[in-house]
């Protein structure tokens, strides 16, 4: 959530304020603002749990390392689909969720390989 607060929100709000014409003042109502903030916090909070879930799957025998490696392509496509759904309709915020999700999946594979030994 700190990554979202300090990096993503700064970038997204900077983009939104500089993308709009100068005659339009961005003034969202509090309900839509809090809804957006909570959705983004929840999405990024879940994103950073991916390596822990992968290690849990390996330790409990739900999945194995080879199966997780084989699912890599599906996970990348799923990451971009999920990030397109939960983020605002701009490519920048979509990439800011999908790229860390993919990197954390790879980090989870590294941790799973270490745990497997």
N, C-alpha and C positions, 0 to 999 in steps of 0.2 A: 504494500500500500504506500510505503514511502517513495518507492520508485515512481508510482503513479502520481503522487502528490507533488514531488519536487521536479520530476522530469517531464512527464506526460502532460499534466495540467498546464505547466508553464508554456510548453510548446503549442498545445492545442489552443489555449486562450490567446496566445500571441498571434497565432494564425487567424483565429476568428476575428480578432479586433483589427488586424491589418488587412484582411481580405474584404471586409465590408466597406462600402463607400463612406466617405467622410460625412455625408448628410444623414446617415443612419447611425443611431446610437444603440449599441447592443445592451438591452436591458431585460434579461430573462426574469420571469417571475420565480419566486422562491421555490415553488413546488417542482417546476421543471429543472431548476438548478440542482436541488437536492436529489432529485431522481437521477439526474445525470451523474452526479458525484458518487452516489451510492452504487449505481450500476458499474461505474468504472472501478471503484474500490473493490467491489466484489469480484469483478472479472480479473483484475490484476492480482488480488489475493489468491484466487484459485490457481492462476497461472503459476505462481511461485511455489505451489505445492506439488507440481508435477514430479520433480525428482523424488520427493518423499513417497508419493504414491507408487512410483516405479520400483523403488527399493522394497516397499511393502509387498508389492506383487511378487517380487523375486523371493523374498524371505518366506512368504506364506505358501509359495508354490502355485499361486494362481496363474502365473505366466512364467516363461523362461526368457533368458537373454536373447536367444535366437529369434523367438517369436516377436519380441519387442523391436529387434533390428529389422525384421521383415515388415513390420507395420510402420516403419519410418515414413514412407511416402504417403500413406493414408493419413498419418498424423499431421504432416505438413499441410496437406490439403484441408483437413479438418480444422487446423489452427487458423488458416486464413478464412475459412467459412465462419467459424465462431467469432473471430475478430471483426468480420464484416457485419455480423448481426448485432454485437453488443456495443460497438463503438459508433461515434457519430459518422455521418456519411461523408467522410473525407479519407483519402488514402493514407495520409500521414498518421492519423491515430490508429488506423487498421494495421499498418506496419509496426507501430510502436507496441502493439499487443502481440502480433503474430511472430515477429522476430524473436523477442524474448521467450515466447512459448516454445519455439523450435530449438533455441539454444539451450533452454532448460531441459528439453527432452534429451538432447545429446548429453548434457551433464548428468542426467538421470541414467543414461546408458553407461557412462563412465563409472558412476557410483555403483550401479548394479554389477558391473564387471568386477569391481573391487570387493563387493559384498559376496559375490559368488565364490571367490577364492577363499 
